[in-house]
Every structure is written in C-alpha cells, then in structure tokens.
Amino acid sequence: MEETSNKVILFGTEASPFARRVIWALKLKGVDYDYVEEDLSNKSPALLHYNPIHKKVPVLVHAGKPVAESAVILEYIEETWPNRTPLLPKDPYERAVARFWIAYGDQKGHVFHGFLTCLEEGKEQAARDVLETFKIIQDEALGDKKFFGGNTLGLVDLCFGWLTSFEQVERVVGVRVLEPATLPRLHRWTRDFKEAPGIKENLPDMEAQLPELESLRKHLVSSKS
Ligand SMILES: N[C@@H](CCC(=O)N[C@@H](CS)C(=O)NCC(=O)O)C(=O)O
C-alpha cells in the first residue's frame, strides 16, 4: 500500500545541516511529508534499509522509493515539484553555475570540519582557512546579490543555510570568523536568509544543540590527539 501511495517521508536529525536543506526545500515547495527523527547512535532499521550504502541522513522516501544524498534529494524535489516555488534558475547556464557552488560548498566540508576539530595550536590556521573559503563564497558566489541566485531564494541558499548556525560553531571553538567587519555581505546574507519566509519558521534550535556540539568537538579533538 505504502509503495504505491505518493507519501513523502524524510529521515533526518534536528542538528543535521544536510537534512535541514531538505526540510527547507519541502517547506518552500509546500510538500506535505512525515518526518522521522533518527538517533544516529542507534540508527533505525528503516534508515539502514533505505540507505544501506552510506547509512546517513537525510533520506527522502517518495512513494516507497528512497533517495539519498542531500544534493541529489534537492534536485529530485525540484524536478518532482517544478512549478511550486522554483528553486533552480530556468537558464541552463545559470543552473550549471548554481550546481557548481553547491558542489563547491560540499567539497569544502573538510575546511569546516578542520575548524570544528582544530587543536589549540592550529586554531589560527583553521580560522584563516575558513575565512579564505568564506571570502570566495562571498565575493565569487554571492557578489552584490541579495541571495545567491538573485532576489529570491534558491537551492544554493539552502545549501549554504547552515552558515546561519556558524555562530554556535564559533562559540564552541572560541574564535570568530563570520563577522560584519570582515565578511559584510555574507554576514548580511545570513540575516536576510534567517528572515526569509519558509526559512524563519523552520530554523534549527541551535542554542539547544550547543551542549551536543561541545561534546562532538571534544570527542573529535580527543580522537585526533
Ligand atoms: N553527503 C551527505 C552527508 C550526510 C551526512 O553526513 N549526514 C550525517 C549527519 S549530519 C550522518 O548521517 N552521519 C551518520 C554517520 O556518519 O554514521 C549528504 O549530503 O546527504
């Protein structure tokens, strides 16, 4: 029965930036879905069944069929519900540019991970590396536009949406990087993004995640040294 219905189910966690992108896309598109909050220390049989390769969230199940990997899920959502709040430009070249920046952000995951897990002596270098990446995102991807695609939100914004929680990461690490003085346009974008309809009502409660983020940093740092 479930296999043939058009039911949409999302497996995620509150703190996952990858799952959050998908939540925002579904909300902006007005797609009804059931949400399953996973415990990543005790993954459900359903998650392991639907994502046997990576065993990670998010997974979107539509009409009984699973789609994994957040960037792939976003494209699937855009192609399945193209007319409800388009999230990719119509022009093929502009679509290619959007895909380039989504891939760029994901390829730079190690820089952000390096910041979260830096040891005391590596803090300055880790902060410089993040700043350099943020500058590229600000100057080359965002430019003078309000959002990455222009005046309205798109998939690139959703993929960089986790930057709105970077302040909590900075607090846990003890260094500030994304500040108005150094990155004025990217900082302004984080404020506009947080205020945008569809996003504002669906932001993660990152203050509540602070203790978890603290212990994640401690765990990652201790397994490094
Ligand atoms: N490339 C994946 C990354 C997903 C990912 O790293 N998910 C994390 C949570 S933020 C996870 O499920 N981790 C569980 C694990 O690694 O076992 C995507 O874009 O969906």
The ligand as an SDF file (V2000), in Angstrom:
LIG
                    3D

 20 19  0  0  0  0  0  0  0  0999 V2000
   26.9010   13.8690    1.7480 N   0  0  0  0  0  0  0  0  0  0  0  0
   25.8090   13.5680    2.6370 C   0  0  0  0  0  0  0  0  0  0  0  0
   26.2400   13.8650    4.0650 C   0  0  0  0  0  0  0  0  0  0  0  0
   25.1960   13.4200    5.0800 C   0  0  0  0  0  0  0  0  0  0  0  0
   25.7890   13.3060    6.4800 C   0  0  0  0  0  0  0  0  0  0  0  0
   26.9960   13.4660    6.6950 O   0  0  0  0  0  0  0  0  0  0  0  0
   24.9000   13.0180    7.4460 N   0  0  0  0  0  0  0  0  0  0  0  0
   25.3380   12.8210    8.8060 C   0  0  0  0  0  0  0  0  0  0  0  0
   24.5380   13.7200    9.7670 C   0  0  0  0  0  0  0  0  0  0  0  0
   24.9150   15.4290    9.5050 S   0  0  0  0  0  0  0  0  0  0  0  0
   25.0640   11.3710    9.2260 C   0  0  0  0  0  0  0  0  0  0  0  0
   24.0170   10.8410    8.9420 O   0  0  0  0  0  0  0  0  0  0  0  0
   26.0260   10.7510    9.9200 N   0  0  0  0  0  0  0  0  0  0  0  0
   25.8850    9.4390   10.4180 C   0  0  0  0  0  0  0  0  0  0  0  0
   27.1140    8.6010   10.1750 C   0  0  0  0  0  0  0  0  0  0  0  0
   28.0860    9.1200    9.5900 O   0  0  0  0  0  0  0  0  0  0  0  0
   27.1290    7.4510   10.5820 O   0  0  0  0  0  0  0  0  0  0  0  0
   24.5820   14.4070    2.2290 C   0  0  0  0  0  0  0  0  0  0  0  0
   24.7640   15.4690    1.6250 O   0  0  0  0  0  0  0  0  0  0  0  0
   23.4600   13.9630    2.4710 O   0  0  0  0  0  0  0  0  0  0  0  0
  1  2  1  0
  2  3  1  0
  2 18  1  0
  3  4  1  0
  4  5  1  0
  5  6  2  0
  5  7  1  0
  7  8  1  0
  8  9  1  0
  8 11  1  0
  9 10  1  0
 11 12  2  0
 11 13  1  0
 13 14  1  0
 14 15  1  0
 15 16  2  0
 15 17  1  0
 18 19  2  0
 18 20  1  0
M  END
$$$$
